[in-house]
Amino acid sequence: MNNNTPPTGNRRQQYTLAELPFVCEFCPARYKTKPGLQYHLAKHKETNTDYRPSPTTPSTADSGGSSSSSNAPP
């Protein structure tokens, strides 16, 4: 066995930032290929559907705030 060869298997290849042109808009993840980034973004959408506010959320939050103050005792 040659001791000068680098170990293979679990080692992940390190790329420079120039080699990873596709950047996630939600986190600092970078990808070499567009399909890799698209897969990553699909996972963001899966996990963040419950937490992403809808466009009508601010108006419902305002009405919710006023209704909660109307529930307060006079």
C-alpha positions as CSV (number, residue, x, y, z in Angstrom):
1,M,0.0,0.0,0.0
2,N,1.4,3.4,-1.0
3,N,1.3,5.9,1.9
4,N,1.6,9.0,-0.4
5,T,-1.9,8.6,-1.9
6,P,-4.6,10.7,-0.3
7,P,-7.4,8.8,1.4
8,T,-10.6,8.5,-0.6
9,G,-14.2,7.8,0.5
10,N,-15.6,10.2,3.0
11,R,-13.6,13.2,2.0
12,R,-15.5,16.0,0.3
13,Q,-13.7,17.9,-2.4
14,Q,-13.2,21.6,-1.6
15,Y,-14.0,24.1,-4.3
16,T,-13.1,27.7,-4.6
17,L,-15.9,30.4,-4.5
18,A,-15.2,31.0,-8.2
19,E,-16.0,27.3,-9.0
20,L,-19.3,27.6,-7.1
21,P,-21.3,30.3,-9.1
22,F,-24.8,29.3,-7.9
23,V,-25.7,30.9,-4.5
24,C,-28.8,30.2,-2.4
25,E,-30.7,33.4,-1.7
26,F,-31.8,32.1,1.7
27,C,-28.6,30.9,3.2
28,P,-24.8,30.9,2.4
29,A,-24.9,27.6,0.5
30,R,-23.1,27.6,-2.9
31,Y,-23.4,25.0,-5.7
32,K,-21.3,24.1,-8.7
33,T,-24.4,23.3,-10.8
34,K,-27.8,24.9,-11.3
35,P,-29.6,21.5,-10.7
36,G,-27.8,21.3,-7.3
37,L,-29.0,24.7,-6.4
38,Q,-32.6,24.0,-7.6
39,Y,-32.7,20.8,-5.4
40,H,-31.5,22.9,-2.4
41,L,-34.1,25.6,-3.0
42,A,-36.8,22.9,-3.3
43,K,-35.8,21.7,0.2
44,H,-36.0,25.3,1.5
45,K,-39.5,25.6,0.1
46,E,-40.5,22.3,1.7
47,T,-39.3,23.2,5.1
48,N,-40.3,26.9,5.1
49,T,-43.9,26.7,3.8
50,D,-45.3,26.8,7.4
51,Y,-43.1,29.8,8.3
52,R,-43.3,31.9,5.2
53,P,-45.9,34.7,5.6
54,S,-48.5,35.1,2.9
55,P,-49.0,38.5,1.3
56,T,-52.2,39.0,3.3
57,T,-50.5,38.3,6.7
58,P,-49.8,41.9,7.7
59,S,-53.4,43.0,7.2
60,T,-54.7,40.0,9.2
61,A,-52.1,40.7,11.9
62,D,-53.4,44.3,12.2
63,S,-57.0,43.2,12.5
64,G,-55.9,40.4,14.9
65,G,-54.2,43.0,17.1
66,S,-57.3,45.2,17.2
67,S,-59.5,42.3,18.0
68,S,-57.3,41.2,20.8
69,S,-57.5,44.7,22.3
70,S,-61.3,44.5,22.0
71,N,-61.2,41.3,24.0
72,A,-59.5,43.2,26.9
73,P,-61.8,44.2,29.8
74,P,-63.0,47.8,29.7
